[in-house]
Amino acid sequence: MKKNLLSLDQMVGGAWKYQGIAYRFQNYKTEGEQTILVTDRKWFEFETTFQLDCFLADCHPDESGLPERKSTTDLALPDSTSDEVMAKLKGILMDNIEKVNQDKGFVIQAQTVSKNVQTLINLSKLELEIKRSQAER
């Protein structure tokens, strides 16, 4: 994983092409094997170092002069406050708990929903860290 972190450190701030699309790498966060990469267009989440290795192997410097984007606010959840989003997520999780209690066959779907909710939480944490680091500059 250390090799990947060095690569990501060097890649942040630069323009890179992945699958023919230009991205400006803005920041990343690693927890254990999981890495979240923030770009000007989207956020990439890698569950394993192998996934990250494959992604980085397919990234190439972009020579087209990708314009600088100042923030990732276009990636925020639209038309919702954080309180509304949290209330909705809590409602979904509570519904899932009730469904699992009624039908054990629902466990796999509930696990998938739970994983997606955890991803949203991780992305929110990363977004806060990015805003804090930008405010410190």
N, C-alpha and C positions, 0 to 999 in steps of 0.2 A: 504493500500500500504506500510505502514511503516514496517510491518511484512516481506513483500517480500524483501524490501531493506536490512533489517538486514540479511535475509537468503542469499541474493546474496552477500553481503559483506563477509559473512563467507565462501561462496562457491568459490569466485574468487581465482584462484591459485590452486584449487583442481581438482582432476579427478573425474568425475561423469558419471554414465551410464544413458542414456535416450533411451528407446526402444531398449535396447541391444547393443547400440553403446557407446563407451567411448569417452568423451569429456573433455578437460581441459578448465575450464572457465577462460577467460583472463580479461574481463572487461565488464562493462555494462553502459548504460546511460538511464535515465528516464526523460521524458518530459510529464507532466500531467499523463494521464493513459498509455501512450505508453512507452514501454521498449524495448531496443535493447540489446541483450546479444551476446557478441563476444566470440567464442570458438576457439580452435585450428583447428577445421574442418569446421565450418560454422557459420553464423550469424543467430540468431533467432530474429524475430520481433514479439512483442506481442502488439496488439492494446488495450487490456483491462487488468485490473488486474485479471479478472477471467481466461483469457487465461494463464497468468503468473502463477497463482495459480495451474492450472491443470498441467502445465509443471513441476513446482517445485515438485508437489506431485508425479510425475512419475520419478523423478531423485533420484538415489541411489549412494552412494559412490562406486567408482571403485577400487577394490582391486587388479587388475591385473598388476599394475605397469606401467601405461601409460607413455611413454617417454615424456619428456619435449620438447615442440616445442618453438623455440625462437621468431617467429614472425607469423603474419598472411598475409605475402606477397603473399602466394599462393591463397589468396582470392581476390586479386586485379583483376581488369579487364585486360584480356590478350591482348597483342599486340596493345595497344592503349595509346595515351597520354591523359592527362586530357583535353587538348584543343580539341582533336578529339572527345572525348566522349561528351563534352559540346556542340559542334557544332551539333553532331548527335541528342542529346536530344532536342536541340532547334528546329531543323528541324522537328522532330517528333511532337513536340507540335504545331508548326506553321501549319503543315499539318492537325492536328486534329482540330484546330480552323477553317480552311477553310472547312473541311468536315462537321463540325457542322453547319456552316453558310449555307451550301448547303442542308444538310439533318438533320433535328432535330432528326431523329431516331438513329443517330450516337452518341448521347449524352452519353449514358451508356458506350459505348466502350471508348469514350474519357475520361470519369471520371476514368475508370479503368487504362488507360494509365497514366493519371495524377497522380493517387495514386502511381503507380509503379515508376514514375519519382521522386516523393517526397520521396519515400523510398530510392532510390539511393542517393538522396541528403543527407538525414539523415545519411545513412551509410558512406558517404564521410566525413561528419562532425565528426562522431564518430571516423573514421580512423585517421583524423587529430588530434583529441584530444588525442588519444592513442599514436600517434607518438610524440606529444609534451610532454606528461607525461613521456614517455620512455626517451626522450632526456634530461629531467630535472634530471633523476636519475643518 
